[in-house]
Amino acid sequence: MPPSDQHFVTRTGGLRAAVLGANDGIVSTASLVVGVAAAGSSTGEVLLAGVAGAVAGALSMAAGEYVSVSSQSDSEAADLARERDYLDQAPEAELAELTAIYEARGVAPDLAREVARQMMAHDALEAHARDELGIMEITRARPMQAALFSAGSFLAGAALPVAAILAVPRAGLGLAATGLSVLALAGLGALSARIGGAPVARAVARVTFWGAAAMALTAAVGTLFGVAVG
């Protein structure tokens, strides 16, 4: 039986936002918790800092994703509007342009023109959006989806170090939050790689290394200066 023709490109938009949100939720909240704990704060103060950081981070991620992806969406819409005008004003020139694109991909000139003619007869704007501009429905920018994925995944990631505050005695809080967060980062790297069809070991190593480095640096700052640092 031949292998299934499975692709992962349709998952990239939501996957990118979800992985970014969860990773940032784990790293930033854990770093905040570890830094505040290292500064000698009480359990209540560490918990307050962790919850505040989780909520503020989720809102910030949602707003940032929405604004940035909206900018991409606006650019795509503007390009499509210009292309629609070109098709109305100079259809023959657009046909020649699409023909040249297919020729550059290895299609014989006569066949390339016939393919371009048929594609434009079916849906001229879609053909030019896909083959000239590289804009496809499965990869279109979706601001609200990105914002919701980022905020939700940030909160899911942030919940882990916050849970450590509630479950672990104050004396071992920093170590527990760090260990739990590193394990969560490794799991996140493995999961995102599996979902996206990428090498697992590389993804795990990347997220755990940088996450652990961020937490270690924040703990060092908290210890040296004795202040709550995020």
Secondary structure, 3 states (H helix, E strand, C coil): CCCCCCCCHHHHHHHHHHHHHHHHHHHHHHHHHHHHHHCCCCHHHHHHHHHHHHHHHHHHHHHHHHHHHHHHHHHHHHHHHHHHHHHHHCHHHHHHHHHHHHHHCCCCHHHHHHHHHHHHHHHHHHHHHHHHHCCCHHHCCCHHHHHHHHHHHHHHHHHHHHHHHHHCCHHHHHHHHHHHHHHHHHHHHHHHHHHHCCCHHHHHHHHHHHHHHHHHHHHHHHHHHCCCCC
